[in-house]
Structure formats: structure tokens, C-alpha cells
Amino acid sequence: MSTKLPSYVLDPDAVLKDISSDIKWRYSLPNYDKPNQLFQKHKSTNHTYGSLEDIVQNLVKNWEKGLFYILFLFTFYLIDFFRSIS
């Protein structure tokens, strides 16, 4: 049985690459080049691609980018507002 995982758990920058949605950025599309370089330089563990640790790390990175930089959170696909208010 093969399960296809969503991009936001496989790619730490999936939220930034999502140009197909109607996301409005708080200021402008954030640039994470410098933080990504620092992270790569100073991280203490290299998780195997697709492992639970890698999935959680990518999910948290996308969650942070969405919460801090997306202007209208109802357009942020990591939050299911309709499920949470019913």
C-alpha cells in the first residue's frame, strides 16, 4: 500500500513554492536563503528523507512560514478552518 504524502511534509519550502493558490503574503514573499544556510551549517542531525523526523521537521518549518507570513490564514492549507469551527 503506497501513501502519497503532501508536499508540505516532504519539502521544507513547500509553502513558499505554492504559487497556484490565492495566498496573500503579509509583506511580500519571504526570503529564507540566509536562515536555510545557517540551519544547514549548524544542524546537529541529518534526518533520512521521508523519515518521521524529516516529515515533522518539514511540517514545522512550513507551519512557521505560514503562521508568520501569510496575511489571511483561511487561505493557508495547513489549517482546516471549516473542520475546527464545526
N, CA, C and O atoms as a CHARMM CRD file, in Angstrom:
* protein
*
  344
    1    1 MET  N      0.84200  -1.18300   0.00000 PROA 1      0.00000
    2    1 MET  CA     0.00000   0.00000   0.00000 PROA 1      0.00000
    3    1 MET  C      0.88400   1.24200   0.00000 PROA 1      0.00000
    4    1 MET  O      1.71700   1.40300   0.89100 PROA 1      0.00000
    5    2 SER  N      0.71800   2.10200  -0.96500 PROA 2      0.00000
    6    2 SER  CA     1.52300   3.30400  -1.08800 PROA 2      0.00000
    7    2 SER  C      0.67400   4.51800  -0.73900 PROA 2      0.00000
    8    2 SER  O     -0.43400   4.68400  -1.24800 PROA 2      0.00000
    9    3 THR  N      1.20200   5.35100   0.12400 PROA 3      0.00000
   10    3 THR  CA     0.50200   6.56100   0.52600 PROA 3      0.00000
   11    3 THR  C      1.29300   7.76200   0.03000 PROA 3      0.00000
   12    3 THR  O      2.48200   7.88800   0.32300 PROA 3      0.00000
   13    4 LYS  N      0.64900   8.63500  -0.71000 PROA 4      0.00000
   14    4 LYS  CA     1.31200   9.84000  -1.19700 PROA 4      0.00000
   15    4 LYS  C      1.18900  10.91000  -0.12400 PROA 4      0.00000
   16    4 LYS  O      0.09100  11.28700   0.28600 PROA 4      0.00000
   17    5 LEU  N      2.33500  11.38300   0.31500 PROA 5      0.00000
   18    5 LEU  CA     2.36300  12.41800   1.34600 PROA 5      0.00000
   19    5 LEU  C      2.25500  13.79400   0.70400 PROA 5      0.00000
   20    5 LEU  O      2.73700  13.99000  -0.41200 PROA 5      0.00000
   21    6 PRO  N      1.62900  14.75300   1.38900 PROA 6      0.00000
   22    6 PRO  CA     1.52000  16.10800   0.84500 PROA 6      0.00000
   23    6 PRO  C      2.88800  16.78700   0.78200 PROA 6      0.00000
   24    6 PRO  O      3.80300  16.42500   1.52100 PROA 6      0.00000
   25    7 SER  N      3.01500  17.75400  -0.09000 PROA 7      0.00000
   26    7 SER  CA     4.29900  18.42500  -0.31000 PROA 7      0.00000
   27    7 SER  C      4.81800  19.12000   0.94700 PROA 7      0.00000
   28    7 SER  O      6.03100  19.21000   1.13800 PROA 7      0.00000
   29    8 TYR  N      3.92700  19.61000   1.80500 PROA 8      0.00000
   30    8 TYR  CA     4.39200  20.35700   2.97200 PROA 8      0.00000
   31    8 TYR  C      5.05900  19.48900   4.03500 PROA 8      0.00000
   32    8 TYR  O      5.61000  20.02700   4.99500 PROA 8      0.00000
   33    9 VAL  N      5.02700  18.16400   3.89500 PROA 9      0.00000
   34    9 VAL  CA     5.79700  17.31100   4.80800 PROA 9      0.00000
   35    9 VAL  C      7.03700  16.73700   4.12400 PROA 9      0.00000
   36    9 VAL  O      7.86800  16.10600   4.77800 PROA 9      0.00000
   37   10 LEU  N      7.16800  16.94700   2.82600 PROA 10     0.00000
   38   10 LEU  CA     8.33500  16.44900   2.09200 PROA 10     0.00000
   39   10 LEU  C      9.31500  17.55600   1.73300 PROA 10     0.00000
   40   10 LEU  O     10.50200  17.29600   1.53400 PROA 10     0.00000
   41   11 ASP  N      8.82800  18.78700   1.64900 PROA 11     0.00000
   42   11 ASP  CA     9.65900  19.91600   1.23400 PROA 11     0.00000
   43   11 ASP  C      9.54500  21.02700   2.27700 PROA 11     0.00000
   44   11 ASP  O      8.44100  21.51200   2.52700 PROA 11     0.00000
   45   12 PRO  N     10.65700  21.44600   2.89400 PROA 12     0.00000
   46   12 PRO  CA    10.58300  22.48300   3.92300 PROA 12     0.00000
   47   12 PRO  C     10.17400  23.85100   3.38000 PROA 12     0.00000
   48   12 PRO  O      9.83900  24.74000   4.16300 PROA 12     0.00000
   49   13 ASP  N     10.19400  24.04100   2.07400 PROA 13     0.00000
   50   13 ASP  CA     9.80300  25.31900   1.47400 PROA 13     0.00000
   51   13 ASP  C      8.54900  25.20600   0.62000 PROA 13     0.00000
   52   13 ASP  O      8.32800  26.04100  -0.25700 PROA 13     0.00000
   53   14 ALA  N      7.73700  24.21100   0.85400 PROA 14     0.00000
   54   14 ALA  CA     6.54400  23.98300   0.03200 PROA 14     0.00000
   55   14 ALA  C      5.59100  25.17100   0.06200 PROA 14     0.00000
   56   14 ALA  O      5.00100  25.51300  -0.96300 PROA 14     0.00000
   57   15 VAL  N      5.43300  25.79900   1.21000 PROA 15     0.00000
   58   15 VAL  CA     4.52000  26.94000   1.32800 PROA 15     0.00000
   59   15 VAL  C      5.00800  28.09300   0.45000 PROA 15     0.00000
   60   15 VAL  O      4.20300  28.78300  -0.17500 PROA 15     0.00000
   61   16 LEU  N      6.30800  28.29700   0.40400 PROA 16     0.00000
   62   16 LEU  CA     6.86500  29.38500  -0.40100 PROA 16     0.00000
   63   16 LEU  C      6.75600  29.09900  -1.90000 PROA 16     0.00000
   64   16 LEU  O      6.69400  30.02700  -2.70600 PROA 16     0.00000
   65   17 LYS  N      6.73400  27.83600  -2.26900 PROA 17     0.00000
   66   17 LYS  CA     6.67700  27.44600  -3.68300 PROA 17     0.00000
   67   17 LYS  C      5.25300  27.34700  -4.21300 PROA 17     0.00000
   68   17 LYS  O      5.05600  27.14600  -5.41100 PROA 17     0.00000
   69   18 ASP  N      4.26700  27.48300  -3.34900 PROA 18     0.00000
   70   18 ASP  CA     2.86700  27.31900  -3.74900 PROA 18     0.00000
   71   18 ASP  C      2.35700  28.59900  -4.40200 PROA 18     0.00000
   72   18 ASP  O      1.78600  29.46000  -3.73300 PROA 18     0.00000
   73   19 ILE  N      2.56300  28.71700  -5.69700 PROA 19     0.00000
   74   19 ILE  CA     2.11900  29.91200  -6.41500 PROA 19     0.00000
   75   19 ILE  C      0.73700  29.71400  -7.03300 PROA 19     0.00000
   76   19 ILE  O      0.16700  30.64900  -7.59500 PROA 19     0.00000
   77   20 SER  N      0.20200  28.50400  -6.93000 PROA 20     0.00000
   78   20 SER  CA    -1.09000  28.21900  -7.54500 PROA 20     0.00000
   79   20 SER  C     -2.26800  28.68400  -6.69600 PROA 20     0.00000
   80   20 SER  O     -3.37000  28.86700  -7.21400 PROA 20     0.00000
   81   21 SER  N     -2.04800  28.87600  -5.40700 PROA 21     0.00000
   82   21 SER  CA    -3.16100  29.25400  -4.52900 PROA 21     0.00000
   83   21 SER  C     -3.30800  30.76900  -4.47000 PROA 21     0.00000
   84   21 SER  O     -2.51700  31.50900  -5.05600 PROA 21     0.00000
   85   22 ASP  N     -4.32600  31.21300  -3.75700 PROA 22     0.00000
   86   22 ASP  CA    -4.58300  32.65400  -3.63100 PROA 22     0.00000
   87   22 ASP  C     -4.01100  33.20700  -2.33100 PROA 22     0.00000
   88   22 ASP  O     -4.64900  34.02900  -1.67300 PROA 22     0.00000
   89   23 ILE  N     -2.82900  32.76900  -1.96200 PROA 23     0.00000
   90   23 ILE  CA    -2.17900  33.22800  -0.73300 PROA 23     0.00000
   91   23 ILE  C     -1.74900  34.67800  -0.89300 PROA 23     0.00000
   92   23 ILE  O     -1.14300  35.05200  -1.89700 PROA 23     0.00000
   93   24 LYS  N     -2.07000  35.49200   0.11200 PROA 24     0.00000
   94   24 LYS  CA    -1.60800  36.87800   0.17700 PROA 24     0.00000
   95   24 LYS  C     -0.57400  36.94300   1.29800 PROA 24     0.00000
   96   24 LYS  O     -0.85900  36.58200   2.44000 PROA 24     0.00000
   97   25 TRP  N      0.61100  37.40000   0.96400 PROA 25     0.00000
   98   25 TRP  CA     1.69100  37.46800   1.94500 PROA 25     0.00000
   99   25 TRP  C      1.58900  38.76100   2.73800 PROA 25     0.00000
  100   25 TRP  O      1.21900  39.80400   2.19900 PROA 25     0.00000
  101   26 ARG  N      1.91700  38.68600   4.01200 PROA 26     0.00000
  102   26 ARG  CA     1.81200  39.83000   4.91800 PROA 26     0.00000
  103   26 ARG  C      2.61500  41.03000   4.40700 PROA 26     0.00000
  104   26 ARG  O      2.09300  42.14400   4.39200 PROA 26     0.00000
  105   27 TYR  N      3.83000  40.83800   4.00300 PROA 27     0.00000
  106   27 TYR  CA     4.67200  41.91600   3.48100 PROA 27     0.00000
  107   27 TYR  C      4.96800  41.63400   2.00900 PROA 27     0.00000
  108   27 TYR  O      4.50700  42.35300   1.12200 PROA 27     0.00000
  109   28 SER  N      5.71500  40.61400   1.77100 PROA 28     0.00000
  110   28 SER  CA     5.98400  40.07400   0.44000 PROA 28     0.00000
  111   28 SER  C      6.45200  38.64100   0.66500 PROA 28     0.00000
  112   28 SER  O      6.59100  38.19500   1.80400 PROA 28     0.00000
  113   29 LEU  N      6.68600  37.94100  -0.40400 PROA 29     0.00000
  114   29 LEU  CA     7.15300  36.56200  -0.26500 PROA 29     0.00000
  115   29 LEU  C      8.47200  36.57400   0.50900 PROA 29     0.00000
  116   29 LEU  O      9.44000  37.18700   0.05900 PROA 29     0.00000
  117   30 PRO  N      8.52600  35.90200   1.67000 PROA 30     0.00000
  118   30 PRO  CA     9.75000  35.94500   2.47600 PROA 30     0.00000
  119   30 PRO  C     10.90300  35.19400   1.81700 PROA 30     0.00000
  120   30 PRO  O     10.70300  34.21300   1.10100 PROA 30     0.00000
  121   31 ASN  N     12.10300  35.67800   2.07700 PROA 31     0.00000
  122   31 ASN  CA    13.30700  35.04400   1.55200 PROA 31     0.00000
  123   31 ASN  C     13.98500  34.28200   2.68800 PROA 31     0.00000
  124   31 ASN  O     14.43600  34.88500   3.66200 PROA 31     0.00000
  125   32 TYR  N     14.05400  32.97900   2.56500 PROA 32     0.00000
  126   32 TYR  CA    14.62200  32.12700   3.60700 PROA 32     0.00000
  127   32 TYR  C     16.01600  31.62400   3.25300 PROA 32     0.00000
  128   32 TYR  O     16.47800  30.64700   3.84200 PROA 32     0.00000
  129   33 ASP  N     16.69800  32.26500   2.30600 PROA 33     0.00000
  130   33 ASP  CA    18.03500  31.80900   1.91000 PROA 33     0.00000
  131   33 ASP  C     19.01500  31.83900   3.08400 PROA 33     0.00000
  132   33 ASP  O     19.69600  30.84800   3.34600 PROA 33     0.00000
  133   34 LYS  N     19.09000  32.95500   3.78300 PROA 34     0.00000
  134   34 LYS  CA    20.03700  33.09500   4.89900 PROA 34     0.00000
  135   34 LYS  C     19.69300  32.13500   6.05300 PROA 34     0.00000
  136   34 LYS  O     20.58100  31.42700   6.52600 PROA 34     0.00000
  137   35 PRO  N     18.42800  32.08900   6.52200 PROA 35     0.00000
  138   35 PRO  CA    18.11300  31.12200   7.57800 PROA 35     0.00000
  139   35 PRO  C     18.37700  29.66900   7.17200 PROA 35     0.00000
  140   35 PRO  O     18.82600  28.86800   7.99100 PROA 35     0.00000
  141   36 ASN  N     18.09900  29.32900   5.90600 PROA 36     0.00000
  142   36 ASN  CA    18.35500  27.96300   5.44400 PROA 36     0.00000
  143   36 ASN  C     19.84200  27.64300   5.44400 PROA 36     0.00000
  144   36 ASN  O     20.24000  26.53400   5.80100 PROA 36     0.00000
  145   37 GLN  N     20.66300  28.60600   5.04600 PROA 37     0.00000
  146   37 GLN  CA    22.11400  28.40700   5.07000 PROA 37     0.00000
  147   37 GLN  C     22.60400  28.19000   6.50200 PROA 37     0.00000
  148   37 GLN  O     23.39800  27.28600   6.76200 PROA 37     0.00000
  149   38 LEU  N     22.12400  29.02600   7.42800 PROA 38     0.00000
  150   38 LEU  CA    22.52800  28.88500   8.83300 PROA 38     0.00000
  151   38 LEU  C     22.06100  27.55900   9.41500 PROA 38     0.00000
  152   38 LEU  O     22.78900  26.91900  10.17400 PROA 38     0.00000
  153   39 PHE  N     20.85900  27.15200   9.06300 PROA 39     0.00000
  154   39 PHE  CA    20.33800  25.88100   9.54400 PROA 39     0.00000
  155   39 PHE  C     21.20800  24.72800   9.05500 PROA 39     0.00000
  156   39 PHE  O     21.57500  23.84900   9.83500 PROA 39     0.00000
  157   40 GLN  N     21.53700  24.73400   7.76000 PROA 40     0.00000
  158   40 GLN  CA    22.35600  23.66100   7.19800 PROA 40     0.00000
  159   40 GLN  C     23.74500  23.63100   7.83600 PROA 40     0.00000
  160   40 GLN  O     24.32000  22.56300   8.04700 PROA 40     0.00000
  161   41 LYS  N     24.26500  24.79600   8.13300 PROA 41     0.00000
  162   41 LYS  CA    25.60400  24.88300   8.71200 PROA 41     0.00000
  163   41 LYS  C     25.64800  24.38100  10.15600 PROA 41     0.00000
  164   41 LYS  O     26.62100  23.74200  10.55700 PROA 41     0.00000
  165   42 HSD  N     24.61400  24.66200  10.93400 PROA 42     0.00000
  166   42 HSD  CA    24.64600  24.40700  12.36500 PROA 42     0.00000
  167   42 HSD  C     23.78300  23.24500  12.85400 PROA 42     0.00000
  168   42 HSD  O     23.77100  22.95100  14.04900 PROA 42     0.00000
  169   43 LYS  N     23.06700  22.58500  11.95600 PROA 43     0.00000
  170   43 LYS  CA    22.22800  21.48400  12.41800 PROA 43     0.00000
  171   43 LYS  C     23.10000  20.32600  12.91500 PROA 43     0.00000
  172   43 LYS  O     24.21000  20.10400  12.43100 PROA 43     0.00000
  173   44 SER  N     22.56700  19.60700  13.88200 PROA 44     0.00000
  174   44 SER  CA    23.34900  18.53200  14.50600 PROA 44     0.00000
  175   44 SER  C     22.97000  17.14700  13.99100 PROA 44     0.00000
  176   44 SER  O     23.67700  16.17400  14.25300 PROA 44     0.00000
  177   45 THR  N     21.85100  17.05100  13.25500 PROA 45     0.00000
  178   45 THR  CA    21.37400  15.75100  12.79200 PROA 45     0.00000
  179   45 THR  C     20.92000  15.84700  11.34000 PROA 45     0.00000
  180   45 THR  O     20.26200  16.81200  10.95300 PROA 45     0.00000
  181   46 ASN  N     21.26400  14.86800  10.55800 PROA 46     0.00000
  182   46 ASN  CA    20.76100  14.74000   9.19200 PROA 46     0.00000
  183   46 ASN  C     19.73100  13.62100   9.16900 PROA 46     0.00000
  184   46 ASN  O     20.07600  12.44100   9.22700 PROA 46     0.00000
  185   47 HSD  N     18.47000  14.00600   9.08300 PROA 47     0.00000
  186   47 HSD  CA    17.40600  13.01100   9.06400 PROA 47     0.00000
  187   47 HSD  C     17.30900  12.36200   7.68400 PROA 47     0.00000
  188   47 HSD  O     17.52600  13.02800   6.67200 PROA 47     0.00000
  189   48 THR  N     16.99400  11.10400   7.63800 PROA 48     0.00000
  190   48 THR  CA    16.76600  10.39300   6.38800 PROA 48     0.00000
  191   48 THR  C     15.51800  10.95300   5.72100 PROA 48     0.00000
  192   48 THR  O     14.48900  11.15500   6.36700 PROA 48     0.00000
  193   49 TYR  N     15.62500  11.20100   4.40700 PROA 49     0.00000
  194   49 TYR  CA    14.48500  11.74100   3.66500 PROA 49     0.00000
  195   49 TYR  C     13.27400  10.81400   3.81900 PROA 49     0.00000
  196   49 TYR  O     13.37100   9.60600   3.60000 PROA 49     0.00000
  197   50 GLY  N     12.13500  11.39800   4.19900 PROA 50     0.00000
  198   50 GLY  CA    10.90600  10.63100   4.33600 PROA 50     0.00000
  199   50 GLY  C     10.72800   9.97900   5.69200 PROA 50     0.00000
  200   50 GLY  O      9.68200   9.38600   5.95600 PROA 50     0.00000
  201   51 SER  N     11.74000  10.07700   6.57200 PROA 51     0.00000
  202   51 SER  CA    11.59700   9.50900   7.91600 PROA 51     0.00000
  203   51 SER  C     10.62900  10.37500   8.72200 PROA 51     0.00000
  204   51 SER  O     10.32700  11.50400   8.33600 PROA 51     0.00000
  205   52 LEU  N     10.15900   9.85000   9.81600 PROA 52     0.00000
  206   52 LEU  CA     9.23700  10.60800  10.66200 PROA 52     0.00000
  207   52 LEU  C      9.87300  11.92400  11.11400 PROA 52     0.00000
  208   52 LEU  O      9.20600  12.95900  11.13900 PROA 52     0.00000
  209   53 GLU  N     11.14300  11.88900  11.46800 PROA 53     0.00000
  210   53 GLU  CA    11.84200  13.09600  11.91300 PROA 53     0.00000
  211   53 GLU  C     11.89700  14.14100  10.79800 PROA 53     0.00000
  212   53 GLU  O     11.68800  15.32800  11.04900 PROA 53     0.00000
  213   54 ASP  N     12.17300  13.70800   9.58100 PROA 54     0.00000
  214   54 ASP  CA    12.22800  14.60400   8.43700 PROA 54     0.00000
  215   54 ASP  C     10.85200  15.19000   8.14500 PROA 54     0.00000
  216   54 ASP  O     10.72800  16.37900   7.85000 PROA 54     0.00000
  217   55 ILE  N      9.82800  14.36400   8.22500 PROA 55     0.00000
  218   55 ILE  CA     8.45700  14.82100   7.98300 PROA 55     0.00000
  219   55 ILE  C      8.05300  15.87800   9.00700 PROA 55     0.00000
  220   55 ILE  O      7.48900  16.90900   8.64200 PROA 55     0.00000
  221   56 VAL  N      8.33500  15.63300  10.27400 PROA 56     0.00000
  222   56 VAL  CA     7.98100  16.58800  11.32800 PROA 56     0.00000
  223   56 VAL  C      8.75900  17.88900  11.15400 PROA 56     0.00000
  224   56 VAL  O      8.19500  18.97300  11.30000 PROA 56     0.00000
  225   57 GLN  N     10.03800  17.78800  10.84500 PROA 57     0.00000
  226   57 GLN  CA    10.86100  18.98300  10.64000 PROA 57     0.00000
  227   57 GLN  C     10.30800  19.83300   9.50000 PROA 57     0.00000
  228   57 GLN  O     10.21300  21.05300   9.63500 PROA 57     0.00000
  229   58 ASN  N      9.94600  19.22000   8.39500 PROA 58     0.00000
  230   58 ASN  CA     9.38800  19.95600   7.25900 PROA 58     0.00000
  231   58 ASN  C      8.02800  20.55200   7.58500 PROA 58     0.00000
  232   58 ASN  O      7.73800  21.68400   7.19700 PROA 58     0.00000
  233   59 LEU  N      7.20300  19.81200   8.28300 PROA 59     0.00000
  234   59 LEU  CA     5.88800  20.30400   8.67400 PROA 59     0.00000
  235   59 LEU  C      6.00700  21.53200   9.56300 PROA 59     0.00000
  236   59 LEU  O      5.29600  22.51600   9.36000 PROA 59     0.00000
  237   60 VAL  N      6.89200  21.48400  10.53700 PROA 60     0.00000
  238   60 VAL  CA     7.08000  22.62100  11.45200 PROA 60     0.00000
  239   60 VAL  C      7.60600  23.83700  10.69600 PROA 60     0.00000
  240   60 VAL  O      7.15400  24.95600  10.94100 PROA 60     0.00000
  241   61 LYS  N      8.55000  23.63800   9.78500 PROA 61     0.00000
  242   61 LYS  CA     9.08100  24.76400   9.00700 PROA 61     0.00000
  243   61 LYS  C      7.98600  25.41000   8.16000 PROA 61     0.00000
  244   61 LYS  O      7.90100  26.63600   8.09900 PROA 61     0.00000
  245   62 ASN  N      7.15500  24.60900   7.51000 PROA 62     0.00000
  246   62 ASN  CA     6.07000  25.16700   6.70100 PROA 62     0.00000
  247   62 ASN  C      5.00700  25.83400   7.56800 PROA 62     0.00000
  248   62 ASN  O      4.45700  26.87100   7.19700 PROA 62     0.00000
  249   63 TRP  N      4.72400  25.24900   8.70400 PROA 63     0.00000
  250   63 TRP  CA     3.74700  25.82100   9.64100 PROA 63     0.00000
  251   63 TRP  C      4.20400  27.20700  10.08700 PROA 63     0.00000
  252   63 TRP  O      3.41500  28.15200  10.09700 PROA 63     0.00000
  253   64 GLU  N      5.47900  27.32600  10.45700 PROA 64     0.00000
  254   64 GLU  CA     6.02600  28.60900  10.91100 PROA 64     0.00000
  255   64 GLU  C      5.93600  29.65200   9.80300 PROA 64     0.00000
  256   64 GLU  O      5.51900  30.78200  10.05500 PROA 64     0.00000
  257   65 LYS  N      6.31300  29.29600   8.60600 PROA 65     0.00000
  258   65 LYS  CA     6.27700  30.23900   7.48700 PROA 65     0.00000
  259   65 LYS  C      4.85500  30.71000   7.22200 PROA 65     0.00000
  260   65 LYS  O      4.62800  31.88900   6.94900 PROA 65     0.00000
  261   66 GLY  N      3.91000  29.80000   7.30100 PROA 66     0.00000
  262   66 GLY  CA     2.52100  30.16500   7.07000 PROA 66     0.00000
  263   66 GLY  C      1.95500  31.05200   8.15400 PROA 66     0.00000
  264   66 GLY  O      1.29700  32.05000   7.85900 PROA 66     0.00000
  265   67 LEU  N      2.20000  30.70300   9.40500 PROA 67     0.00000
  266   67 LEU  CA     1.62300  31.48000  10.50500 PROA 67     0.00000
  267   67 LEU  C      2.18400  32.89100  10.59300 PROA 67     0.00000
  268   67 LEU  O      1.45900  33.82300  10.93900 PROA 67     0.00000
  269   68 PHE  N      3.44900  33.05700  10.28800 PROA 68     0.00000
  270   68 PHE  CA     4.06200  34.37500  10.43500 PROA 68     0.00000
  271   68 PHE  C      3.93800  35.25100   9.20000 PROA 68     0.00000
  272   68 PHE  O      3.95800  36.47500   9.32500 PROA 68     0.00000
  273   69 TYR  N      3.81200  34.67300   8.01900 PROA 69     0.00000
  274   69 TYR  CA     3.89000  35.48300   6.80900 PROA 69     0.00000
  275   69 TYR  C      2.65000  35.48500   5.93000 PROA 69     0.00000
  276   69 TYR  O      2.53700  36.33900   5.05000 PROA 69     0.00000
  277   70 ILE  N      1.72100  34.56600   6.13300 PROA 70     0.00000
  278   70 ILE  CA     0.50100  34.58400   5.31900 PROA 70     0.00000
  279   70 ILE  C     -0.51200  35.51400   5.97000 PROA 70     0.00000
  280   70 ILE  O     -0.83700  35.37600   7.15000 PROA 70     0.00000
  281   71 LEU  N     -1.00000  36.45400   5.18900 PROA 71     0.00000
  282   71 LEU  CA    -1.87500  37.50000   5.71400 PROA 71     0.00000
  283   71 LEU  C     -3.23100  36.95200   6.15700 PROA 71     0.00000
  284   71 LEU  O     -3.68300  37.24800   7.26400 PROA 71     0.00000
  285   72 PHE  N     -3.87700  36.16700   5.31800 PROA 72     0.00000
  286   72 PHE  CA    -5.19600  35.62800   5.62900 PROA 72     0.00000
  287   72 PHE  C     -5.05600  34.13500   5.88800 PROA 72     0.00000
  288   72 PHE  O     -4.89600  33.35500   4.94900 PROA 72     0.00000
  289   73 LEU  N     -5.11400  33.73500   7.13900 PROA 73     0.00000
  290   73 LEU  CA    -4.85500  32.34600   7.48600 PROA 73     0.00000
  291   73 LEU  C     -5.87500  31.37100   6.90800 PROA 73     0.00000
  292   73 LEU  O     -5.58200  30.18000   6.79700 PROA 73     0.00000
  293   74 PHE  N     -7.06400  31.84400   6.53600 PROA 74     0.00000
  294   74 PHE  CA    -8.03600  30.92700   5.93000 PROA 74     0.00000
  295   74 PHE  C     -7.57700  30.45500   4.55200 PROA 74     0.00000
  296   74 PHE  O     -8.13300  29.49400   4.02000 PROA 74     0.00000
  297   75 THR  N     -6.57000  31.11200   3.96000 PROA 75     0.00000
  298   75 THR  CA    -6.00700  30.64800   2.69000 PROA 75     0.00000
  299   75 THR  C     -4.83700  29.69400   2.90000 PROA 75     0.00000
  300   75 THR  O     -4.29200  29.15600   1.93700 PROA 75     0.00000
  301   76 PHE  N     -4.45400  29.48600   4.14400 PROA 76     0.00000
  302   76 PHE  CA    -3.32200  28.62300   4.47500 PROA 76     0.00000
  303   76 PHE  C     -3.82200  27.20100   4.58200 PROA 76     0.00000
  304   76 PHE  O     -4.58800  26.88900   5.49400 PROA 76     0.00000
  305   77 TYR  N     -3.41200  26.32800   3.67500 PROA 77     0.00000
  306   77 TYR  CA    -3.98400  24.99500   3.56900 PROA 77     0.00000
  307   77 TYR  C     -3.56900  24.03000   4.67600 PROA 77     0.00000
  308   77 TYR  O     -4.07200  22.90700   4.71500 PROA 77     0.00000
  309   78 LEU  N     -2.67900  24.42400   5.56700 PROA 78     0.00000
  310   78 LEU  CA    -2.34000  23.55600   6.70100 PROA 78     0.00000
  311   78 LEU  C     -3.35300  23.68900   7.84100 PROA 78     0.00000
  312   78 LEU  O     -3.31600  22.92100   8.80300 PROA 78     0.00000
  313   79 ILE  N     -4.25200  24.66000   7.73100 PROA 79     0.00000
  314   79 ILE  CA    -5.29200  24.85900   8.73900 PROA 79     0.00000
  315   79 ILE  C     -6.64300  24.58900   8.09700 PROA 79     0.00000
  316   79 ILE  O     -6.97600  25.19000   7.07500 PROA 79     0.00000
  317   80 ASP  N     -7.41800  23.69900   8.68300 PROA 80     0.00000
  318   80 ASP  CA    -8.75500  23.39500   8.18300 PROA 80     0.00000
  319   80 ASP  C     -9.76700  24.12900   9.06300 PROA 80     0.00000
  320   80 ASP  O    -10.24400  23.58800  10.06100 PROA 80     0.00000
  321   81 PHE  N    -10.08700  25.36800   8.68100 PROA 81     0.00000
  322   81 PHE  CA   -10.98600  26.18500   9.48400 PROA 81     0.00000
  323   81 PHE  C    -12.39500  25.60900   9.55500 PROA 81     0.00000
  324   81 PHE  O    -13.05600  25.71100  10.58800 PROA 81     0.00000
  325   82 PHE  N    -12.85100  25.01200   8.47600 PROA 82     0.00000
  326   82 PHE  CA   -14.22000  24.50500   8.46500 PROA 82     0.00000
  327   82 PHE  C    -14.37700  23.33100   9.41500 PROA 82     0.00000
  328   82 PHE  O    -15.42600  23.17600  10.03900 PROA 82     0.00000
  329   83 ARG  N    -13.35600  22.51100   9.53100 PROA 83     0.00000
  330   83 ARG  CA   -13.40700  21.39300  10.47200 PROA 83     0.00000
  331   83 ARG  C    -13.31300  21.91300  11.90300 PROA 83     0.00000
  332   83 ARG  O    -13.98400  21.38200  12.78800 PROA 83     0.00000
  333   84 SER  N    -12.50000  22.93500  12.15300 PROA 84     0.00000
  334   84 SER  CA   -12.26700  23.40200  13.50900 PROA 84     0.00000
  335   84 SER  C    -13.42300  24.19600  14.07300 PROA 84     0.00000
  336   84 SER  O    -13.54800  24.28900  15.29400 PROA 84     0.00000
  337   85 ILE  N    -14.28900  24.78200  13.22600 PROA 85     0.00000
  338   85 ILE  CA   -15.41100  25.56100  13.76100 PROA 85     0.00000
  339   85 ILE  C    -16.70300  24.76100  13.82300 PROA 85     0.00000
  340   85 ILE  O    -17.68700  25.24800  14.38100 PROA 85     0.00000
  341   86 SER  N    -16.73600  23.57300  13.28100 PROA 86     0.00000
  342   86 SER  CA   -17.98600  22.80100  13.29500 PROA 86     0.00000
  343   86 SER  C    -18.10100  21.95100  14.54200 PROA 86     0.00000
  344   86 SER  O    -19.09000  21.23800  14.71500 PROA 86     0.00000
